[in-house]
Amino acid sequence: MSVVDNLLRLHRRECDERRRFAAELESLTERLRADAGRVQAEMETGGGGMAETWAERCQRLERSVADLDGQVAAARAALAAAEEQLKLYERAVTVRAGGAALSGRRLARRFR
């Protein structure tokens, strides 16, 4: 296995890991949004002394969601960059394989 093949495998693995990471962040964001919705509903139906506690919790959840939204955007950007890098290595392997086939044909013609 050549160096280019190893780099190709490495970049494929990196893309897979970045996809999983972005998906996990998105899943966590959705869970926190759902929690914030439930807290908001509890706050509206609850009342009394708990309203401040519910409001604080809701604000914390909303801040966490906003932070995670930024992390998701960064993870997507990193994934896009990793996928572009992977495309470069895939092209290099394709060109390399095409060049080797071309060289083989030239050799075959030479020795006829």
Summary of the structure (lengths in Angstrom):
residues: 112
radius of gyration: 25.8
end to end distance: 30.5
largest distance: 95.2
contacts: 276
relative contact order: 0.13
helix: 93%
strand: 0%
